[in-house]
């Protein structure tokens, strides 16, 4: 008498556990909306933009403005391309974001700025 009752309870318990399982989305006709990396209109997502900015890329119009007398950050100095170096007076000209910056090599103080 007890054996059929226990088997019935075990069967009911197993059926209720499997009924709560969620079906896989791809197998039931739902499309994965995150499959494309970029949107159709060409804009980057916020996460992708943050990753690019951390890597050193700045969006057009949001690049840092430089002023005469400011000190250039070390990472920007390393990112720039050296155009001319004068050993006589210790100055260097570098190009950063299509801008030529004439500066003191040792202190990275900006002497003049030329836009291209």
Secondary structure, DSSP 8 states (H G I E B T S, - for coil): -HHHHHHHHHHHHHHHHHHT----TGGGT---TT--SS-TTS---HHHHHHHHHTT---TT-S----TT-B--HHHHHHSEEEEEETTTTEEEEEETTEEEEEETTT-BEEEEEE-
